[in-house]
Amino acid sequence: EEAEAKEEDGPITPGLILKIRNIGDGVSREDLREAVESHGKVDYCDFTRGVNEGALRFASADDAKAALKALTESKKEFGGVVPELCILEGDEETAYWDIVKEFKQAAKE
């Protein structure tokens, strides 16, 4: 929650979001977290079981980069599939944060 408060108070820190696309069946939030927790602190796992993509929000850009490198080098599979991985940048990153802000605002109402 502390990280979420920082986001609302000022500009976002770029490079925190690791996008994961093409996730296989049967994968949980816990599976995603466990795969990267040794590479950095995950502040939030934005994933719903049964959906083939999600995002991990890291505490720092360095943590996100370390997780991306580790998963890419190991060709880590999720649900029997090696997913597409990238750190969100530019318009895609801005759109992600806009959705997060809208969701938080709706939750407060």
Salt bridges, closest charged atoms under 4 A:
GLU7 OE2 - ARG57 NH1 3.48
GLU7 OE1 - LYS104 NZ 2.68
GLU8 OE1 - LYS108 NZ 3.55
ASP43 OD1 - LYS41 NZ 2.72
GLU53 OE2 - LYS19 NZ 3.08
GLU73 OE2 - LYS69 NZ 3.84
GLU92 OE2 - ARG21 NH2 2.20
